[in-house]
Amino acid sequence: MSYEVSGKLIEKFETFKISDNFQKREFVVEISDNRNGTVYTDYIKFHVIKDKCGILDDLNLNDDVKVNFNIRGRRYEKEGRMSYFTSLEAWRIDRLIPLNLNN
């Protein structure tokens, strides 16, 4: 299942090469929501993998973006203890163009 969210790109990290065939890059989007006069701000960390790492290259910090992503969940067992991990894997990022309301 695919999701999307819009916000401001506030952080992008260097690509991390995990193996010859796999690389990962993380980035953070700030999302603000005004509910009943109170602004709530969340900082959501996403990642892209493999050939998608380059989609962040043309984006600048503070750009308004729309992120399309999948939610991934993994189960991990070590020494008899079960752990669960959730990640947000982006597969498309679009720069949002601000509307010019003066024209």
C-alpha positions as CSV (number, residue, x, y, z in Angstrom):
1,M,0.0,0.0,0.0
2,S,1.3,3.5,-0.9
3,Y,1.0,6.7,1.1
4,E,1.9,10.3,0.5
5,V,2.6,13.3,2.7
6,S,3.6,16.9,2.0
7,G,6.0,19.0,4.1
8,K,9.3,20.8,4.2
9,L,12.6,19.1,3.5
10,I,14.7,20.0,6.5
11,E,17.5,17.4,6.4
12,K,19.1,15.1,3.9
13,F,22.0,12.8,4.6
14,E,24.7,11.3,2.5
15,T,24.2,8.0,0.8
16,F,25.4,5.1,2.9
17,K,26.8,2.1,0.9
18,I,25.9,-1.1,2.6
19,S,27.2,-3.5,-0.1
20,D,28.2,-3.5,-3.7
21,N,24.5,-3.9,-4.7
22,F,22.8,-1.9,-1.9
23,Q,22.8,1.7,-0.7
24,K,20.5,3.8,1.5
25,R,19.9,7.5,2.0
26,E,17.8,9.1,4.7
27,F,16.1,12.4,4.8
28,V,13.7,14.3,7.2
29,V,10.5,16.1,6.3
30,E,8.8,18.6,8.7
31,I,5.0,18.4,8.7
32,S,2.9,20.9,10.5
33,D,-0.8,20.5,11.2
34,N,-3.1,23.2,12.6
35,R,-5.8,21.7,14.8
36,N,-8.2,24.0,16.6
37,G,-5.7,26.9,16.6
38,T,-2.8,24.8,17.8
39,V,0.1,23.9,15.5
40,Y,1.5,20.5,15.9
41,T,4.8,19.8,14.2
42,D,6.2,16.3,13.4
43,Y,9.6,15.4,12.0
44,I,9.4,12.3,9.8
45,K,12.5,10.4,8.8
46,F,12.2,8.5,5.5
47,H,14.8,6.6,3.5
48,V,15.3,5.7,-0.2
49,I,17.3,2.7,-1.4
50,K,19.3,1.5,-4.3
51,D,18.9,3.7,-7.5
52,K,16.4,6.0,-5.8
53,C,19.2,7.6,-3.6
54,G,19.8,10.1,-6.4
55,I,16.3,11.6,-6.3
56,L,17.3,13.8,-3.4
57,D,20.2,15.4,-5.3
58,D,18.2,18.1,-7.0
59,L,16.2,19.0,-3.9
60,N,17.3,21.8,-1.5
61,L,16.8,22.1,2.2
62,N,13.5,24.1,2.9
63,D,11.9,22.9,-0.3
64,D,8.3,22.0,0.0
65,V,8.0,18.4,-1.1
66,K,5.4,15.7,-1.6
67,V,6.8,12.2,-0.6
68,N,5.2,9.0,-1.9
69,F,6.3,6.1,0.3
70,N,5.5,2.6,1.5
71,I,5.5,1.5,5.1
72,R,7.7,-1.5,5.7
73,G,7.8,-3.7,8.8
74,R,10.3,-6.4,9.8
75,R,10.6,-8.9,12.6
76,Y,13.9,-9.6,14.2
77,E,14.8,-12.3,16.7
78,K,18.0,-12.3,18.7
79,E,18.7,-14.4,21.8
80,G,15.1,-15.4,22.1
81,R,13.8,-11.9,22.1
82,M,11.5,-10.7,19.3
83,S,11.8,-7.1,18.0
84,Y,9.9,-5.3,15.4
85,F,11.1,-2.4,13.1
86,T,9.0,-0.1,11.0
87,S,10.5,2.0,8.2
88,L,9.1,4.6,5.7
89,E,10.6,3.8,2.3
90,A,10.1,6.6,-0.1
91,W,9.9,5.9,-3.8
92,R,9.1,9.3,-5.2
93,I,9.7,12.9,-4.1
94,D,8.3,15.9,-5.9
95,R,9.2,19.5,-5.3
96,L,6.0,21.5,-4.7
97,I,5.8,24.8,-6.6
98,P,4.2,27.6,-4.4
99,L,1.1,29.1,-5.9
100,N,1.4,32.7,-6.8
101,L,-1.9,34.2,-5.8
102,N,-1.1,37.7,-7.0
103,N,-1.6,36.8,-10.7
